[in-house]
Amino acid sequence: MHSAYVDVHCHLTESAYELDLAAVIERARSRGVTQLVVNGVDPASNRQILQMQRQYPTVRAALGIYPIQAVSRYLSAPLPIAVEVLQDPDAEIRFIAEQAQAGTIAAIGECGLDAHWLGPDTFAEQERVFLALVDVAKQNKLPVIVHSRKMEVRTYELLRETNPERVVFHCWGGRVKKAVEIAQQHPGWAFSIPANARRNGAFEKMLCELPETSILTETDSPYLSPQPATRNEPQNVVDTIEFLAVLRHWKVETAKDLVWRNFCRIFAT
């Protein structure tokens, strides 16, 4: 298979795409982005992604439980973002495990820990759900796509203890030095760099300093657009690859091939 551009973390189930999802996917495909790993966060999005995967050849499903959903049944104070209350996360974990065993998904995620929206009273339950999903990934030899916002150190501690074979840290917000250290110590783990890297010094530094074998590209669409206050799209990973090439003094094709090889290794394509 020839190398292609990849978006390993996008949310195409968001309402921002209700009117033109097919056009968004086609724009990506026309620019060579032929692997879109669409991440789920709750039962509704997980099932929508499975349907999307059946409809669009470039879509690959990753099913998960977002940290807020993992503890939503315990939350009383209103959050700045709207979430559906998940009354039985264990039932959804079982559903994700069934899909993993059936071979219908490419990864487990998005899942992890969050201290931006959530407080310490939720941490134990966040960890329980996260570790259960990591176990599903391990049992089925799938990569786990990790959210670690304001909990980067603790998230890494749990992953180091459980030692899944393949990990993708999505939108890493910790110290770049720590990311480089993690990547050096765990060759099967990677960091996906969002499409706003040209205007984010930390992501730019990660593109410069991470080991070559630990770099992946993502958009987190519709969020983290290269242009402020605009909807992001998977096609924008092309610009990230071009930026990586500039930073490392490579040809664009070299950068593209590198990330493609990383994707194929981590997602076992």
Secondary structure, DSSP 8 states (H G I E B T S, - for coil): ----EEEEEE-TTSGGGTTTHHHHHHHHHHTTEEEEEEE--SHHHHHHHHHHHHH-TTEEEEE---HHHHHGGG--S--SS-----S-HHHHHHHHHHHHHHT--SEEEEEE--SSS--GGGHHHHHHHHHHHHHHHHHTT--EEEE-TT-HHHHHHHHHHH--S-EEEES--S-HHHHHHHHHH-TTEEEEE-TTGGG-HHHHHHHHHS-GGGEEE---TTSS-SSTTS---GGGHHHHHHHHHHHHT--HHHHHHHHHHHHHHHTT-
